[in-house]
Amino acid sequence: MKSILVLAFIATAATAQAQERPARPDLTLPTAVFAAAATADWATSHALIGRGGLRDGDNATRTVSKGIAIDVAGVALWNRYVGRKHPRIAKAGLYIASAVRIGFAVKAMRTCQPTCMSDFEQNKRAFRAQFGRR
Protein backbone atom coordinates (compact mmCIF):
# COMPACT_ATOMS: atom_id res chain seq x y z
CA MET A 1 0.00 0.00 0.00
CA LYS A 2 2.83 2.37 0.82
CA SER A 3 4.47 1.77 -2.53
CA ILE A 4 1.22 2.64 -4.36
CA LEU A 5 0.97 5.92 -2.44
CA VAL A 6 4.60 6.75 -3.21
CA LEU A 7 4.07 5.97 -6.91
CA ALA A 8 0.90 8.08 -6.96
CA PHE A 9 2.76 10.95 -5.31
CA ILE A 10 5.63 10.71 -7.81
CA ALA A 11 3.21 10.56 -10.75
CA THR A 12 1.31 13.60 -9.46
CA ALA A 13 4.54 15.54 -8.95
CA ALA A 14 5.75 14.62 -12.44
CA THR A 15 2.55 15.78 -14.13
CA ALA A 16 2.53 19.00 -12.11
CA GLN A 17 6.10 19.62 -13.16
CA ALA A 18 5.30 18.85 -16.80
CA GLN A 19 2.66 21.58 -16.91
CA GLU A 20 4.57 24.67 -17.90
CA ARG A 21 3.53 28.17 -17.13
CA PRO A 22 2.42 30.15 -20.14
CA ALA A 23 5.23 32.02 -21.83
CA ARG A 24 5.56 35.68 -20.97
CA PRO A 25 4.66 37.93 -23.86
CA ASP A 26 7.63 39.38 -25.69
CA LEU A 27 7.30 43.16 -25.46
CA THR A 28 10.98 43.85 -26.14
CA LEU A 29 10.57 45.37 -29.60
CA PRO A 30 7.57 47.61 -28.79
CA THR A 31 9.33 48.79 -25.63
CA ALA A 32 12.51 49.57 -27.59
CA VAL A 33 10.50 51.50 -30.20
CA PHE A 34 8.82 53.50 -27.45
CA ALA A 35 12.18 54.18 -25.79
CA ALA A 36 13.61 55.51 -29.07
CA ALA A 37 10.59 57.73 -29.67
CA ALA A 38 10.63 59.03 -26.09
CA THR A 39 14.37 59.74 -26.38
CA ALA A 40 13.79 61.81 -29.51
CA ASP A 41 10.94 63.65 -27.81
CA TRP A 42 12.92 64.44 -24.68
CA ALA A 43 16.00 65.51 -26.65
CA THR A 44 14.00 67.99 -28.71
CA SER A 45 12.07 69.13 -25.64
CA HIS A 46 15.34 69.77 -23.80
CA ALA A 47 16.59 71.89 -26.69
CA LEU A 48 13.32 73.80 -26.84
CA ILE A 49 13.08 74.41 -23.09
CA GLY A 50 16.76 75.33 -22.88
CA ARG A 51 16.35 78.02 -25.52
CA GLY A 52 13.39 79.61 -23.84
CA GLY A 53 10.88 78.21 -26.30
CA LEU A 54 8.65 77.10 -23.45
CA ARG A 55 7.89 78.86 -20.21
CA ASP A 56 8.91 76.60 -17.41
CA GLY A 57 9.84 77.48 -13.83
CA ASP A 58 12.27 74.58 -13.62
CA ASN A 59 15.46 74.21 -15.60
CA ALA A 60 15.49 72.05 -18.73
CA THR A 61 17.61 69.19 -17.39
CA ARG A 62 15.50 68.74 -14.27
CA THR A 63 12.28 68.82 -16.28
CA VAL A 64 13.56 66.23 -18.74
CA SER A 65 14.88 64.00 -15.92
CA LYS A 66 11.50 63.99 -14.22
CA GLY A 67 9.78 63.16 -17.50
CA ILE A 68 12.16 60.30 -18.23
CA ALA A 69 11.56 58.83 -14.77
CA ILE A 70 7.80 59.02 -15.35
CA ASP A 71 8.20 57.31 -18.75
CA VAL A 72 10.33 54.48 -17.33
CA ALA A 73 7.90 53.84 -14.46
CA GLY A 74 4.90 54.04 -16.78
CA VAL A 75 6.28 51.57 -19.30
CA ALA A 76 7.38 49.16 -16.57
CA LEU A 77 3.93 49.20 -15.02
CA TRP A 78 2.24 48.96 -18.45
CA ASN A 79 4.32 45.92 -19.40
CA ARG A 80 3.74 44.27 -16.05
CA TYR A 81 0.02 44.74 -15.59
CA VAL A 82 -1.36 45.09 -19.11
CA GLY A 83 1.31 43.09 -20.92
CA ARG A 84 0.84 39.91 -18.90
CA LYS A 85 -2.90 39.59 -19.38
CA HIS A 86 -3.38 41.35 -22.72
CA PRO A 87 -0.12 41.22 -24.72
CA ARG A 88 -1.69 42.34 -28.00
CA ILE A 89 -3.26 45.39 -26.37
CA ALA A 90 0.06 46.14 -24.66
CA LYS A 91 1.94 46.01 -27.98
CA ALA A 92 -0.63 48.20 -29.71
CA GLY A 93 -0.55 50.67 -26.82
CA LEU A 94 3.24 50.96 -26.93
CA TYR A 95 3.23 51.48 -30.70
CA ILE A 96 0.50 54.13 -30.43
CA ALA A 97 2.38 55.90 -27.65
CA SER A 98 5.51 55.79 -29.83
CA ALA A 99 3.67 57.45 -32.70
CA VAL A 100 2.40 60.18 -30.38
CA ARG A 101 5.90 60.78 -29.01
CA ILE A 102 7.33 61.02 -32.52
CA GLY A 103 4.65 63.60 -33.29
CA PHE A 104 5.71 65.59 -30.22
CA ALA A 105 9.35 65.42 -31.30
CA VAL A 106 8.57 66.62 -34.83
CA LYS A 107 6.52 69.51 -33.48
CA ALA A 108 9.31 70.51 -31.10
CA MET A 109 11.85 70.35 -33.93
CA ARG A 110 9.70 72.59 -36.11
CA THR A 111 9.20 75.04 -33.26
CA CYS A 112 12.89 75.11 -32.36
CA GLN A 113 14.31 75.05 -35.89
CA PRO A 114 15.02 78.78 -36.44
CA THR A 115 16.80 79.28 -33.10
CA CYS A 116 18.45 75.87 -33.01
CA MET A 117 19.86 76.24 -36.50
CA SER A 118 21.18 79.74 -35.82
CA ASP A 119 22.94 78.44 -32.68
CA PHE A 120 24.39 75.57 -34.70
CA GLU A 121 25.72 77.96 -37.35
CA GLN A 122 27.27 80.24 -34.71
CA ASN A 123 28.96 77.30 -33.02
CA LYS A 124 30.27 76.00 -36.34
CA ARG A 125 31.75 79.42 -37.22
CA ALA A 126 33.34 79.75 -33.77
CA PHE A 127 34.86 76.27 -34.05
CA ARG A 128 36.32 77.00 -37.48
CA ALA A 129 37.69 80.34 -36.31
CA GLN A 130 39.41 78.73 -33.34
CA PHE A 131 40.72 75.53 -34.91
CA GLY A 132 40.78 76.32 -38.61
CA ARG A 133 39.00 74.38 -41.33
CA ARG A 134 39.32 70.63 -40.93
SEDOVO-533278 format. One record per residue (C-alpha): residue in one letter; chain; x, y, z. Coordinates in steps of 0.05 Angstrom, whole numbers, plus 5000, padded with zeros to 4 digits. Layout:
! residues N
aa,ch,x,y,z
A,A,X,Y,Z $
...
! end
This chain:
! residues 134
aa,ch,x,y,z
M,A,5000,5000,5000 $
K,A,5057,5047,5016 $
S,A,5089,5035,4949 $
I,A,5024,5053,4913 $
L,A,5019,5118,4951 $
V,A,5092,5135,4936 $
L,A,5081,5119,4862 $
A,A,5018,5162,4861 $
F,A,5055,5219,4894 $
I,A,5113,5214,4844 $
A,A,5064,5211,4785 $
T,A,5026,5272,4811 $
A,A,5091,5311,4821 $
A,A,5115,5292,4751 $
T,A,5051,5316,4717 $
A,A,5051,5380,4758 $
Q,A,5122,5392,4737 $
A,A,5106,5377,4664 $
Q,A,5053,5432,4662 $
E,A,5091,5493,4642 $
R,A,5071,5563,4657 $
P,A,5048,5603,4597 $
A,A,5105,5640,4563 $
R,A,5111,5714,4581 $
P,A,5093,5759,4523 $
D,A,5153,5788,4486 $
L,A,5146,5863,4491 $
T,A,5220,5877,4477 $
L,A,5211,5907,4408 $
P,A,5151,5952,4424 $
T,A,5187,5976,4487 $
A,A,5250,5991,4448 $
V,A,5210,6030,4396 $
F,A,5176,6070,4451 $
A,A,5244,6084,4484 $
A,A,5272,6110,4419 $
A,A,5212,6155,4407 $
A,A,5213,6181,4478 $
T,A,5287,6195,4472 $
A,A,5276,6236,4410 $
D,A,5219,6273,4444 $
W,A,5258,6289,4506 $
A,A,5320,6310,4467 $
T,A,5280,6360,4426 $
S,A,5241,6383,4487 $
H,A,5307,6395,4524 $
A,A,5332,6438,4466 $
L,A,5266,6476,4463 $
I,A,5262,6488,4538 $
G,A,5335,6507,4542 $
R,A,5327,6560,4490 $
G,A,5268,6592,4523 $
G,A,5218,6564,4474 $
L,A,5173,6542,4531 $
R,A,5158,6577,4596 $
D,A,5178,6532,4652 $
G,A,5197,6550,4723 $
D,A,5245,6492,4728 $
N,A,5309,6484,4688 $
A,A,5310,6441,4625 $
T,A,5352,6384,4652 $
R,A,5310,6375,4715 $
T,A,5246,6376,4674 $
V,A,5271,6325,4625 $
S,A,5298,6280,4682 $
K,A,5230,6280,4716 $
G,A,5196,6263,4650 $
I,A,5243,6206,4635 $
A,A,5231,6177,4705 $
I,A,5156,6180,4693 $
D,A,5164,6146,4625 $
V,A,5207,6090,4653 $
A,A,5158,6077,4711 $
G,A,5098,6081,4664 $
V,A,5126,6031,4614 $
A,A,5148,5983,4669 $
L,A,5079,5984,4700 $
W,A,5045,5979,4631 $
N,A,5086,5918,4612 $
R,A,5075,5885,4679 $
Y,A,5000,5895,4688 $
V,A,4973,5902,4618 $
G,A,5026,5862,4582 $
R,A,5017,5798,4622 $
K,A,4942,5792,4612 $
H,A,4932,5827,4546 $
P,A,4998,5824,4506 $
R,A,4966,5847,4440 $
I,A,4935,5908,4473 $
A,A,5001,5923,4507 $
K,A,5039,5920,4440 $
A,A,4987,5964,4406 $
G,A,4989,6013,4464 $
L,A,5065,6019,4461 $
Y,A,5065,6030,4386 $
I,A,5010,6083,4391 $
A,A,5048,6118,4447 $
S,A,5110,6116,4403 $
A,A,5073,6149,4346 $
V,A,5048,6204,4392 $
R,A,5118,6216,4420 $
I,A,5147,6220,4350 $
G,A,5093,6272,4334 $
F,A,5114,6312,4396 $
A,A,5187,6308,4374 $
V,A,5171,6332,4303 $
K,A,5130,6390,4330 $
A,A,5186,6410,4378 $
M,A,5237,6407,4321 $
R,A,5194,6452,4278 $
T,A,5184,6501,4335 $
C,A,5258,6502,4353 $
Q,A,5286,6501,4282 $
P,A,5300,6576,4271 $
T,A,5336,6586,4338 $
C,A,5369,6517,4340 $
M,A,5397,6525,4270 $
S,A,5424,6595,4284 $
D,A,5459,6569,4346 $
F,A,5488,6511,4306 $
E,A,5514,6559,4253 $
Q,A,5545,6605,4306 $
N,A,5579,6546,4340 $
K,A,5605,6520,4273 $
R,A,5635,6588,4256 $
A,A,5667,6595,4325 $
F,A,5697,6525,4319 $
R,A,5726,6540,4250 $
A,A,5754,6607,4274 $
Q,A,5788,6575,4333 $
F,A,5814,6511,4302 $
G,A,5816,6526,4228 $
R,A,5780,6488,4173 $
R,A,5786,6413,4181 $
! end
